[in-house]
C-alpha cells in the first residue's frame, strides 16, 4: 500500500507541490497503478508465447528472386537518367 508520506516524498523529489486535497486522490491513484503493474507482472511470468488466434504459423509465401527489367531499359523513359538513377527535382 502506498502511504501519504511516500507521495509527499516523491512530490518533494520531483519539486512538485501537492495540496492536502490532492494527496488523498494521488495516494489512491498510485496504489491502483502499482496494483495493476503487479497484476501484469504476475500474469506475464507464467504464460507461454502468443501464437496467434487462428493457430497458423506462417501463411506467407516464400520469397522468390525473379528477373526484372534491365536498368538501362527503364531509364530510357527519362532520357538515360543520372548515374543510373531517376533524377528527381527538389520540391521547394
N, CA, C and O atoms as a GROMACS GRO file, in nm:
protein
  368
    1UNK      N    1   0.084  -0.119   0.000
    1UNK     CA    2   0.000   0.000   0.000
    1UNK      C    3   0.088   0.124   0.000
    1UNK      O    4   0.189   0.129   0.069
    2UNK      N    5   0.050   0.221  -0.076
    2UNK     CA    6   0.123   0.346  -0.084
    2UNK      C    7   0.073   0.439   0.025
    2UNK      O    8  -0.048   0.454   0.046
    3UNK      N    9   0.166   0.502   0.094
    3UNK     CA   10   0.127   0.592   0.202
    3UNK      C   11   0.135   0.737   0.157
    3UNK      O   12   0.198   0.769   0.056
    4UNK      N   13   0.070   0.823   0.234
    4UNK     CA   14   0.073   0.966   0.204
    4UNK      C   15   0.215   1.021   0.216
    4UNK      O   16   0.254   1.112   0.143
    5UNK      N   17   0.291   0.966   0.309
    5UNK     CA   18   0.430   1.011   0.329
    5UNK      C   19   0.514   0.980   0.204
    5UNK      O   20   0.599   1.060   0.165
    6UNK      N   21   0.491   0.864   0.144
    6UNK     CA   22   0.564   0.828   0.022
    6UNK      C   23   0.528   0.922  -0.094
    6UNK      O   24   0.615   0.960  -0.172
    7UNK      N   25   0.401   0.957  -0.105
    7UNK     CA   26   0.359   1.050  -0.209
    7UNK      C   27   0.423   1.186  -0.187
    7UNK      O   28   0.469   1.250  -0.281
    8UNK      N   29   0.426   1.232  -0.061
    8UNK     CA   30   0.489   1.360  -0.031
    8UNK      C   31   0.639   1.357  -0.060
    8UNK      O   32   0.695   1.456  -0.105
    9UNK      N   33   0.703   1.243  -0.033
    9UNK     CA   34   0.847   1.230  -0.061
    9UNK      C   35   0.872   1.236  -0.212
    9UNK      O   36   0.964   1.303  -0.258
   10UNK      N   37   0.789   1.165  -0.289
   10UNK     CA   38   0.803   1.167  -0.435
   10UNK      C   39   0.778   1.308  -0.488
   10UNK      O   40   0.851   1.355  -0.576
   11UNK      N   41   0.678   1.375  -0.435
   11UNK     CA   42   0.647   1.512  -0.477
   11UNK      C   43   0.764   1.604  -0.444
   11UNK      O   44   0.798   1.692  -0.524
   12UNK      N   45   0.823   1.586  -0.328
   12UNK     CA   46   0.937   1.669  -0.288
   12UNK      C   47   1.056   1.644  -0.380
   12UNK      O   48   1.122   1.739  -0.423
   13UNK      N   49   1.084   1.519  -0.411
   13UNK     CA   50   1.195   1.487  -0.502
   13UNK      C   51   1.170   1.542  -0.642
   13UNK      O   52   1.264   1.581  -0.712
   14UNK      N   53   1.044   1.545  -0.682
   14UNK     CA   54   1.008   1.596  -0.814
   14UNK      C   55   0.989   1.747  -0.816
   14UNK      O   56   0.967   1.807  -0.921
   15UNK      N   57   0.999   1.807  -0.696
   15UNK     CA   58   0.978   1.952  -0.681
   15UNK      C   59   0.839   1.993  -0.730
   15UNK      O   60   0.822   2.092  -0.800
   16UNK      N   61   0.741   1.912  -0.690
   16UNK     CA   62   0.601   1.936  -0.723
   16UNK      C   63   0.525   1.962  -0.594
   16UNK      O   64   0.539   1.888  -0.497
   17UNK      N   65   0.447   2.067  -0.593
   17UNK     CA   66   0.363   2.096  -0.477
   17UNK      C   67   0.237   2.012  -0.484
   17UNK      O   68   0.170   2.008  -0.588
   18UNK      N   69   0.204   1.944  -0.375
   18UNK     CA   70   0.083   1.864  -0.366
   18UNK      C   71   0.002   1.917  -0.249
   18UNK      O   72   0.048   1.916  -0.134
   19UNK      N   73  -0.118   1.964  -0.279
   19UNK     CA   74  -0.204   2.016  -0.172
   19UNK      C   75  -0.263   1.899  -0.093
   19UNK      O   76  -0.259   1.784  -0.136
   20UNK      N   77  -0.317   1.932   0.022
   20UNK     CA   78  -0.378   1.830   0.108
   20UNK      C   79  -0.498   1.766   0.038
   20UNK      O   80  -0.526   1.648   0.058
   21UNK      N   81  -0.569   1.845  -0.044
   21UNK     CA   82  -0.684   1.791  -0.117
   21UNK      C   83  -0.641   1.688  -0.221
   21UNK      O   84  -0.711   1.589  -0.242
   22UNK      N   85  -0.528   1.712  -0.285
   22UNK     CA   86  -0.479   1.620  -0.390
   22UNK      C   87  -0.413   1.496  -0.332
   22UNK      O   88  -0.406   1.392  -0.397
   23UNK      N   89  -0.365   1.507  -0.210
   23UNK     CA   90  -0.286   1.398  -0.150
   23UNK      C   91  -0.364   1.268  -0.140
   23UNK      O   92  -0.311   1.162  -0.173
   24UNK      N   93  -0.487   1.274  -0.095
   24UNK     CA   94  -0.569   1.153  -0.082
   24UNK      C   95  -0.592   1.088  -0.218
   24UNK      O   96  -0.581   0.966  -0.232
   25UNK      N   97  -0.625   1.170  -0.318
   25UNK     CA   98  -0.652   1.119  -0.453
   25UNK      C   99  -0.526   1.058  -0.514
   25UNK      O  100  -0.531   0.951  -0.574
   26UNK      N  101  -0.412   1.126  -0.499
   26UNK     CA  102  -0.286   1.074  -0.554
   26UNK      C  103  -0.245   0.944  -0.487
   26UNK      O  104  -0.195   0.853  -0.554
   27UNK      N  105  -0.266   0.934  -0.358
   27UNK     CA  106  -0.234   0.810  -0.286
   27UNK      C  107  -0.317   0.694  -0.339
   27UNK      O  108  -0.264   0.585  -0.363
   28UNK      N  109  -0.445   0.718  -0.358
   28UNK     CA  110  -0.534   0.614  -0.411
   28UNK      C  111  -0.495   0.576  -0.554
   28UNK      O  112  -0.487   0.457  -0.587
   29UNK      N  113  -0.471   0.676  -0.638
   29UNK     CA  114  -0.434   0.651  -0.778
   29UNK      C  115  -0.303   0.573  -0.789
   29UNK      O  116  -0.293   0.479  -0.867
   30UNK      N  117  -0.203   0.613  -0.710
   30UNK     CA  118  -0.073   0.545  -0.714
   30UNK      C  119  -0.086   0.400  -0.668
   30UNK      O  120  -0.022   0.311  -0.724
   31UNK      N  121  -0.170   0.376  -0.568
   31UNK     CA  122  -0.192   0.238  -0.521
   31UNK      C  123  -0.254   0.153  -0.632
   31UNK      O  124  -0.218   0.037  -0.649
   32UNK      N  125  -0.348   0.212  -0.707
   32UNK     CA  126  -0.411   0.138  -0.817
   32UNK      C  127  -0.311   0.110  -0.929
   32UNK      O  128  -0.313   0.001  -0.988
   33UNK      N  129  -0.226   0.205  -0.960
   33UNK     CA  130  -0.126   0.186  -1.064
   33UNK      C  131  -0.030   0.074  -1.027
   33UNK      O  132   0.002  -0.012  -1.110
   34UNK      N  133   0.016   0.075  -0.904
   34UNK     CA  134   0.110  -0.030  -0.859
   34UNK      C  135   0.041  -0.166  -0.856
   34UNK      O  136   0.103  -0.267  -0.892
   35UNK      N  137  -0.085  -0.171  -0.814
   35UNK     CA  138  -0.159  -0.298  -0.813
   35UNK      C  139  -0.174  -0.352  -0.955
   35UNK      O  140  -0.162  -0.472  -0.977
   36UNK      N  141  -0.202  -0.264  -1.051
   36UNK     CA  142  -0.215  -0.307  -1.190
   36UNK      C  143  -0.081  -0.360  -1.242
   36UNK      O  144  -0.077  -0.464  -1.309
   37UNK      N  145   0.028  -0.290  -1.213
   37UNK     CA  146   0.160  -0.336  -1.257
   37UNK      C  147   0.193  -0.472  -1.196
   37UNK      O  148   0.252  -0.557  -1.263
   38UNK      N  149   0.156  -0.493  -1.070
   38UNK     CA  150   0.179  -0.623  -1.006
   38UNK      C  151   0.098  -0.732  -1.076
   38UNK      O  152   0.147  -0.844  -1.093
   39UNK      N  153  -0.025  -0.700  -1.116
   39UNK     CA  154  -0.109  -0.797  -1.187
   39UNK      C  155  -0.048  -0.834  -1.320
   39UNK      O  156  -0.044  -0.952  -1.357
   40UNK      N  157   0.000  -0.735  -1.394
   40UNK     CA  158   0.062  -0.761  -1.524
   40UNK      C  159   0.188  -0.845  -1.506
   40UNK      O  160   0.210  -0.940  -1.582
   41UNK      N  161   0.269  -0.813  -1.408
   41UNK     CA  162   0.391  -0.892  -1.383
   41UNK      C  163   0.359  -1.036  -1.346
   41UNK      O  164   0.429  -1.128  -1.389
   42UNK      N  165   0.256  -1.057  -1.269
   42UNK     CA  166   0.220  -1.193  -1.228
   42UNK      C  167   0.171  -1.276  -1.346
   42UNK      O  168   0.201  -1.394  -1.355
   43UNK      N  169   0.096  -1.215  -1.434
   43UNK     CA  170   0.042  -1.287  -1.550
   43UNK      C  171   0.152  -1.320  -1.649
   43UNK      O  172   0.159  -1.433  -1.698
   44UNK      N  173   0.238  -1.224  -1.680
   44UNK     CA  174   0.339  -1.247  -1.783
   44UNK      C  175   0.448  -1.342  -1.738
   44UNK      O  176   0.522  -1.394  -1.822
   45UNK      N  177   0.462  -1.366  -1.610
   45UNK     CA  178   0.568  -1.454  -1.561
   45UNK      C  179   0.542  -1.601  -1.595
   45UNK      O  180   0.637  -1.676  -1.618
   46UNK      N  181   0.416  -1.643  -1.598
   46UNK     CA  182   0.388  -1.784  -1.617
   46UNK      C  183   0.317  -1.818  -1.746
   46UNK      O  184   0.263  -1.928  -1.758
   47UNK      N  185   0.316  -1.730  -1.843
   47UNK     CA  186   0.244  -1.758  -1.966
   47UNK      C  187   0.339  -1.800  -2.077
   47UNK      O  188   0.459  -1.777  -2.072
   48UNK      N  189   0.280  -1.864  -2.177
   48UNK     CA  190   0.358  -1.906  -2.293
   48UNK      C  191   0.353  -1.798  -2.400
   48UNK      O  192   0.273  -1.705  -2.391
   49UNK      N  193   0.437  -1.812  -2.499
   49UNK     CA  194   0.440  -1.716  -2.609
   49UNK      C  195   0.310  -1.724  -2.688
   49UNK      O  196   0.257  -1.832  -2.712
   50UNK      N  197   0.259  -1.607  -2.728
   50UNK     CA  198   0.134  -1.600  -2.804
   50UNK      C  199   0.159  -1.647  -2.947
   50UNK      O  200   0.252  -1.600  -3.013
   51UNK      N  201   0.077  -1.740  -2.994
   51UNK     CA  202   0.097  -1.798  -3.127
   51UNK      C  203  -0.012  -1.759  -3.226
   51UNK      O  204  -0.023  -1.819  -3.332
   52UNK      N  205  -0.091  -1.659  -3.192
   52UNK     CA  206  -0.194  -1.613  -3.284
   52UNK      C  207  -0.328  -1.675  -3.254
   52UNK      O  208  -0.338  -1.776  -3.185
   53UNK      N  209  -0.430  -1.613  -3.306
   53UNK     CA  210  -0.567  -1.658  -3.279
   53UNK      C  211  -0.602  -1.782  -3.359
   53UNK      O  212  -0.667  -1.872  -3.307
   54UNK      N  213  -0.560  -1.788  -3.485
   54UNK     CA  214  -0.601  -1.896  -3.573
   54UNK      C  215  -0.513  -2.021  -3.560
   54UNK      O  216  -0.552  -2.128  -3.608
   55UNK      N  217  -0.398  -2.010  -3.498
   55UNK     CA  218  -0.309  -2.124  -3.485
   55UNK      C  219  -0.219  -2.146  -3.605
   55UNK      O  220  -0.141  -2.241  -3.607
   56UNK      N  221  -0.228  -2.060  -3.705
   56UNK     CA  222  -0.142  -2.073  -3.823
   56UNK      C  223  -0.003  -2.021  -3.788
   56UNK      O  224   0.011  -1.922  -3.717
   57UNK      N  225   0.098  -2.089  -3.838
   57UNK     CA  226   0.233  -2.045  -3.804
   57UNK      C  227   0.292  -1.952  -3.909
   57UNK      O  228   0.348  -1.849  -3.872
   58UNK      N  229   0.281  -1.984  -4.037
   58UNK     CA  230   0.335  -1.898  -4.141
   58UNK      C  231   0.248  -1.914  -4.265
   58UNK      O  232   0.253  -2.018  -4.331
   59UNK      N  233   0.170  -1.813  -4.296
   59UNK     CA  234   0.081  -1.823  -4.411
   59UNK      C  235   0.131  -1.741  -4.529
   59UNK      O  236   0.061  -1.725  -4.629
   60UNK      N  237   0.254  -1.689  -4.517
   60UNK     CA  238   0.311  -1.609  -4.625
   60UNK      C  239   0.387  -1.699  -4.721
   60UNK      O  240   0.439  -1.804  -4.683
   61UNK      N  241   0.394  -1.656  -4.844
   61UNK     CA  242   0.466  -1.735  -4.944
   61UNK      C  243   0.616  -1.716  -4.926
   61UNK      O  244   0.661  -1.620  -4.862
   62UNK      N  245   0.692  -1.804  -4.981
   62UNK     CA  246   0.838  -1.794  -4.978
   62UNK      C  247   0.882  -1.683  -5.073
   62UNK      O  248   0.819  -1.662  -5.177
   63UNK      N  249   0.987  -1.614  -5.039
   63UNK     CA  250   1.044  -1.513  -5.128
   63UNK      C  251   1.111  -1.582  -5.246
   63UNK      O  252   1.186  -1.678  -5.229
   64UNK      N  253   1.084  -1.531  -5.364
   64UNK     CA  254   1.146  -1.585  -5.484
   64UNK      C  255   1.211  -1.472  -5.561
   64UNK      O  256   1.148  -1.367  -5.583
   65UNK      N  257   1.333  -1.491  -5.603
   65UNK     CA  258   1.401  -1.392  -5.685
   65UNK      C  259   1.360  -1.415  -5.829
   65UNK      O  260   1.381  -1.523  -5.884
   66UNK      N  261   1.302  -1.313  -5.890
   66UNK     CA  262   1.261  -1.323  -6.030
   66UNK      C  263   1.332  -1.214  -6.109
   66UNK      O  264   1.363  -1.108  -6.055
   67UNK      N  265   1.357  -1.240  -6.237
   67UNK     CA  266   1.426  -1.140  -6.317
   67UNK      C  267   1.342  -1.014  -6.330
   67UNK      O  268   1.219  -1.019  -6.335
   68UNK      N  269   1.410  -0.901  -6.335
   68UNK     CA  270   1.344  -0.772  -6.351
   68UNK      C  271   1.384  -0.712  -6.484
   68UNK      O  272   1.463  -0.770  -6.558
   69UNK      N  273   1.329  -0.596  -6.516
   69UNK     CA  274   1.368  -0.528  -6.638
   69UNK      C  275   1.510  -0.474  -6.623
   69UNK      O  276   1.551  -0.437  -6.513
   70UNK      N  277   1.585  -0.470  -6.730
   70UNK     CA  278   1.719  -0.412  -6.723
   70UNK      C  279   1.711  -0.263  -6.688
   70UNK      O  280   1.622  -0.193  -6.735
   71UNK      N  281   1.803  -0.216  -6.607
   71UNK     CA  282   1.805  -0.077  -6.563
   71UNK      C  283   1.810   0.020  -6.682
   71UNK      O  284   1.743   0.123  -6.681
   72UNK      N  285   1.888  -0.014  -6.781
   72UNK     CA  286   1.902   0.074  -6.897
   72UNK      C  287   1.768   0.091  -6.968
   72UNK      O  288   1.735   0.200  -7.015
   73UNK      N  289   1.691  -0.018  -6.976
   73UNK     CA  290   1.561  -0.015  -7.042
   73UNK      C  291   1.464   0.076  -6.966
   73UNK      O  292   1.388   0.151  -7.028
   74UNK      N  293   1.466   0.071  -6.836
   74UNK     CA  294   1.378   0.154  -6.756
   74UNK      C  295   1.419   0.301  -6.764
   74UNK      O  296   1.334   0.388  -6.775
   75UNK      N  297   1.549   0.327  -6.757
   75UNK     CA  298   1.597   0.465  -6.757
   75UNK      C  299   1.584   0.533  -6.893
   75UNK      O  300   1.602   0.655  -6.902
   76UNK      N  301   1.553   0.458  -6.998
   76UNK     CA  302   1.528   0.521  -7.128
   76UNK      C  303   1.407   0.613  -7.121
   76UNK      O  304   1.399   0.709  -7.197
   77UNK      N  305   1.314   0.586  -7.030
   77UNK     CA  306   1.194   0.668  -7.015
   77UNK      C  307   1.225   0.809  -6.964
   77UNK      O  308   1.144   0.900  -6.980
   78UNK      N  309   1.342   0.828  -6.903
   78UNK     CA  310   1.379   0.960  -6.852
   78UNK      C  311   1.503   1.012  -6.923
   78UNK      O  312   1.576   1.095  -6.869
   79UNK      N  313   1.527   0.964  -7.040
   79UNK     CA  314   1.641   1.013  -7.116
   79UNK      C  315   1.774   0.961  -7.065
   79UNK      O  316   1.874   1.032  -7.076
   80UNK      N  317   1.780   0.843  -7.010
   80UNK     CA  318   1.905   0.783  -6.966
   80UNK      C  319   1.933   0.796  -6.818
   80UNK      O  320   2.019   0.724  -6.766
   81UNK      N  321   1.865   0.885  -6.748
   81UNK     CA  322   1.886   0.900  -6.605
   81UNK      C  323   2.018   0.966  -6.574
   81UNK      O  324   2.093   1.005  -6.663
   82UNK      N  325   2.045   0.979  -6.446
   82UNK     CA  326   2.172   1.038  -6.400
   82UNK      C  327   2.242   0.936  -6.311
   82UNK      O  328   2.193   0.901  -6.204
   83UNK      N  329   2.356   0.889  -6.356
   83UNK     CA  330   2.436   0.792  -6.281
   83UNK      C  331   2.356   0.666  -6.246
   83UNK      O  332   2.376   0.608  -6.139
   84UNK      N  333   2.266   0.625  -6.333
   84UNK     CA  334   2.190   0.503  -6.310
   84UNK      C  335   2.067   0.520  -6.224
   84UNK      O  336   2.007   0.420  -6.183
   85UNK      N  337   2.027   0.645  -6.196
   85UNK     CA  338   1.910   0.670  -6.111
   85UNK      C  339   1.816   0.767  -6.181
   85UNK      O  340   1.855   0.838  -6.273
   86UNK      N  341   1.687   0.768  -6.134
   86UNK     CA  342   1.592   0.865  -6.182
   86UNK      C  343   1.625   1.002  -6.123
   86UNK      O  344   1.640   1.012  -6.001
   87UNK      N  345   1.638   1.105  -6.202
   87UNK     CA  346   1.656   1.238  -6.144
   87UNK      C  347   1.522   1.289  -6.092
   87UNK      O  348   1.421   1.281  -6.161
   88UNK      N  349   1.523   1.342  -5.971
   88UNK     CA  350   1.401   1.395  -5.908
   88UNK      C  351   1.429   1.538  -5.868
   88UNK      O  352   1.528   1.567  -5.801
   89UNK      N  353   1.341   1.629  -5.910
   89UNK     CA  354   1.360   1.769  -5.876
   89UNK      C  355   1.326   1.790  -5.729
   89UNK      O  356   1.232   1.731  -5.676
   90UNK      N  357   1.404   1.875  -5.666
   90UNK     CA  358   1.382   1.908  -5.525
   90UNK      C  359   1.259   1.997  -5.514
   90UNK      O  360   1.246   2.095  -5.588
   91UNK      N  361   1.170   1.963  -5.423
   91UNK     CA  362   1.048   2.040  -5.404
   91UNK      C  363   1.078   2.157  -5.313
   91UNK      O  364   1.139   2.142  -5.207
   92UNK      N  365   1.035   2.274  -5.354
   92UNK     CA  366   1.060   2.395  -5.273
   92UNK      C  367   0.954   2.414  -5.169
   92UNK      O  368   0.960   2.510  -5.092
   0.00000   0.00000   0.00000
